[in-house]
Amino acid sequence: MRNHFHLVVETPRANLVPGMKWLLGTYTQRFNSRHKLRGHLFAGRYRALPVDGSGTGYLKSACDYVHLNPARAKLLSRKQALSEFGWSSYPLYLQERRARPVWLRVDRLLGEHGIPKDSPAGRQQFERRMEWRRASEDGDEFLPLLRGWCVGSEEFRQELLAQMSAGPEHFGAEVHESGEQKARRLIAVQLQRLGWQAADLERRRKGDREKVRLAALLRSQTTMTLAWIAQALHMGTKTYLAHLLYWQGRPKKRRRSTSA
């Protein structure tokens, strides 16, 4: 593309971060050396989306998004075929296996398109299908790639959230969702400990002692805001909750008895 690029990469080890650091750093150094330039070439950190590759169609969506992008970005005229865009792996899909680089695997994408064999007939079918998609797409299928933090089923998303440690390498929606999931787990555990049902949170008064304790726990062990906690526990406004937590956290004064 004019100012960025897209990759669909599968790695057998958890080495995407050092791999991308090497790729971007090496390319920048060679580009600057070739063109006698200095400084940064790419504006910011890359954005990575985990993709469900279990044969449910999500891998196909990701690959099709990348292959159709030149047409969507008006880098090809209507008369030009997708295969005429040189900065893409798509033309290589249409060539014989021996003409492709060894790292490019095509069988999984062809299979998700319903093409059983990497043959001349299969590659022709794939090309016809991609040109048909180019002419008929409305873009709705690709919204998760543009707005989400992963591409896959709900089960796939929940598995990722369970594995995620929300450290500095995670940003945006995935941090919020992971934090929210942890907060809801804490609420469920505490409700079970108290023998409460979810409806008890709404039925009990806003300043209930146990609700204040739970709010303090959420505040100390999750990243959720006061507004979120107040709404989840039915404790009124965030200002009122802040007031409750302030008084709950203050050390209690000891009463002294005197005798005359």
C-alpha positions in Angstrom: 0.0 0.0 0.0 1.1 3.6 -0.2 1.9 4.1 3.5 1.6 0.7 5.1 1.5 -3.0 4.4 -0.5 -6.1 5.5 0.9 -9.5 6.4 -0.9 -12.8 7.3 1.7 -14.7 9.2 1.7 -18.0 11.0 4.5 -18.7 13.4 5.0 -22.0 15.4 6.6 -20.1 18.3 5.5 -17.0 20.2 8.1 -14.9 18.4 6.1 -12.4 16.5 7.4 -9.4 18.5 11.2 -10.1 17.8 10.3 -11.2 14.3 8.5 -7.9 13.4 11.3 -5.9 15.1 13.8 -7.6 12.9 11.7 -7.2 9.7 10.9 -3.5 10.2 14.3 -2.6 11.4 16.2 -4.4 8.6 13.9 -3.1 5.9 14.2 0.5 7.3 18.0 0.3 7.3 18.3 -1.1 3.8 15.7 1.4 2.4 17.5 4.3 4.0 20.9 3.1 2.8 19.5 2.6 -0.8 17.9 6.0 -0.9 20.4 7.9 1.2 17.8 8.8 3.9 17.9 8.8 7.7 15.4 8.4 10.5 12.2 6.4 10.9 10.5 5.0 7.9 7.3 3.7 9.7 5.2 6.0 11.7 4.3 3.8 14.7 4.0 0.4 16.2 2.5 -2.4 14.1 -1.0 -3.7 14.9 -1.4 -7.5 15.2 -4.8 -9.3 15.2 -4.9 -13.0 16.2 -6.8 -15.0 13.5 -8.7 -18.2 14.0 -7.2 -20.6 11.5 -9.3 -23.7 12.4 -11.1 -23.9 9.0 -14.1 -21.8 10.1 -13.7 -19.1 7.4 -11.9 -16.5 9.4 -8.5 -17.1 7.9 -10.1 -16.7 4.4 -11.6 -13.4 5.5 -8.1 -12.1 6.6 -6.4 -13.3 3.4 -9.1 -12.0 1.1 -9.0 -8.6 2.8 -5.3 -8.4 2.1 -5.6 -9.6 -1.5 -8.5 -7.3 -2.3 -7.0 -4.2 -0.7 -5.2 -2.9 -3.8 -8.5 -2.7 -5.6 -10.3 -1.2 -2.6 -7.5 1.5 -2.3 -7.8 2.3 -6.1 -4.3 1.2 -6.8 -5.7 -0.8 -9.8 -8.0 0.4 -12.5 -11.2 -1.4 -13.2 -9.7 -2.9 -16.3 -6.7 -4.3 -14.4 -6.8 -7.8 -12.9 -5.9 -8.3 -9.2 -2.9 -10.3 -10.4 -1.4 -7.2 -12.0 -0.6 -5.7 -8.6 3.0 -6.6 -8.0 3.3 -5.8 -4.3 1.2 -8.7 -3.3 1.4 -12.5 -2.8 -1.8 -12.9 -4.7 -0.1 -13.3 -8.2 2.0 -16.1 -6.7 -1.1 -18.1 -5.8 -1.9 -18.3 -9.5 1.5 -19.8 -10.4 2.9 -23.3 -10.2 4.2 -24.5 -6.8 7.9 -24.4 -8.0 7.6 -20.8 -9.0 6.5 -19.7 -5.4 8.8 -19.0 -2.4 8.9 -21.9 0.0 7.4 -19.9 2.8 4.1 -19.2 0.9 1.5 -21.8 1.8 -1.6 -21.7 -0.5 -3.4 -25.0 0.3 -5.3 -23.8 3.4 -6.7 -20.7 1.7 -7.7 -22.7 -1.4 -9.4 -25.2 0.9 -11.4 -22.5 2.7 -12.5 -21.3 -0.7 -13.8 -24.9 -1.5 -11.0 -25.6 -3.9 -9.7 -29.1 -3.1 -6.4 -29.1 -5.2 -3.6 -26.8 -6.0 -3.8 -27.5 -9.7 -4.1 -25.3 -12.9 -7.9 -25.8 -12.7 -8.0 -25.0 -9.0 -5.9 -21.9 -9.5 -8.2 -20.7 -12.3 -11.2 -21.2 -10.1 -9.5 -19.2 -7.3 -8.8 -16.3 -9.7 -12.4 -16.3 -10.9 -13.7 -16.4 -7.4 -11.5 -13.5 -6.3 -12.4 -11.3 -9.2 -16.1 -12.0 -8.5 -15.5 -11.1 -4.9 -13.8 -7.9 -6.0 -16.9 -6.9 -8.0 -19.5 -7.8 -5.5 -18.0 -7.1 -2.0 -19.7 -4.6 0.3 -17.0 -4.7 3.0 -19.2 -5.9 5.9 -17.3 -9.1 6.2 -14.1 -7.2 6.9 -15.4 -5.0 9.7 -13.9 -7.2 12.5 -10.5 -6.7 10.9 -10.9 -3.0 11.0 -12.6 -2.5 14.4 -11.8 -5.6 16.5 -8.7 -7.0 18.3 -9.0 -10.5 17.0 -10.7 -12.4 14.1 -12.5 -15.5 15.1 -15.5 -17.1 16.8 -16.7 -16.3 20.3 -15.1 -19.4 21.6 -11.7 -18.4 20.0 -12.0 -15.0 21.5 -12.7 -16.3 25.0 -9.7 -18.7 24.8 -7.5 -15.7 24.0 -8.9 -13.7 26.8 -8.2 -16.6 29.2 -4.6 -16.8 28.1 -4.0 -13.0 28.1 -1.9 -11.3 30.7 -2.8 -7.7 30.2 0.7 -6.3 30.3 2.2 -3.4 28.4 2.2 -5.3 25.1 -1.6 -5.2 25.0 -3.5 -2.1 24.0 -7.0 -0.8 23.3 -10.1 -2.9 23.3 -8.3 -6.2 24.3 -7.0 -4.6 27.6 -10.5 -3.3 28.4 -12.2 -6.6 27.6 -9.6 -8.6 29.5 -10.0 -6.3 32.5 -13.8 -6.5 32.3 -13.7 -10.3 32.2 -11.5 -10.4 35.3 -13.8 -8.0 37.1 -16.9 -10.1 36.3 -15.1 -13.2 37.5 -14.3 -11.5 40.8 -18.0 -10.4 41.1 -19.2 -14.0 40.5 -16.7 -15.5 43.0 -17.8 -13.0 45.7 -21.5 -13.5 45.0 -21.0 -17.2 45.5 -19.0 -16.6 48.8 -21.8 -14.4 50.1 -24.6 -16.7 48.9 -26.1 -13.9 46.8 -27.7 -13.9 43.4 -27.0 -11.3 40.8 -30.4 -9.7 41.6 -29.2 -9.1 45.2 -26.8 -6.5 44.0 -29.7 -4.4 42.7 -32.0 -5.2 45.6 -29.6 -4.2 48.4 -29.0 -0.6 49.3 -26.2 1.3 47.4 -24.0 1.6 50.5 -24.3 -2.0 51.6 -21.2 -2.9 53.5 -20.5 -6.0 51.5 -21.0 -4.1 48.2 -18.5 -1.5 49.4 -16.0 -4.3 50.2 -16.5 -5.8 46.7 -16.1 -2.4 45.1 -12.8 -1.9 46.9 -11.7 -5.3 45.8 -12.5 -4.5 42.2 -10.8 -1.1 42.5 -7.6 -2.7 43.8 -7.4 -5.8 41.6 -8.7 -4.7 38.2 -8.4 -1.7 35.9 -12.1 -1.0 35.8 -13.3 2.6 36.3 -15.4 3.9 39.2 -18.2 4.4 36.8 -18.1 0.8 35.6 -18.0 -0.6 39.1 -20.8 1.7 40.3 -23.0 0.5 37.4 -22.1 -3.2 37.8 -22.8 -3.2 41.6 -25.8 -0.9 41.5 -24.1 1.7 43.7 -25.3 4.9 42.2 -23.0 7.4 40.7 -19.2 7.2 40.5 -19.0 10.2 42.8 -21.1 8.5 45.5 -19.0 5.3 45.2 -15.8 7.4 45.5 -17.3 8.8 48.7 -18.1 5.3 50.1 -14.6 4.0 49.3 -13.0 7.1 50.9 -14.7 6.5 54.2 -14.3 2.7 54.0 -10.5 3.2 53.6 -10.0 5.7 56.4 -8.6 4.3 59.6 -11.1 4.3 62.4 -10.5 6.4 65.4 -10.2 4.6 68.7 -12.5 5.8 71.4 -10.9 6.5 74.8 -12.7 6.1 78.1 -12.0 8.4 81.0 -13.0 8.2 84.7 -13.2 11.1 87.1 
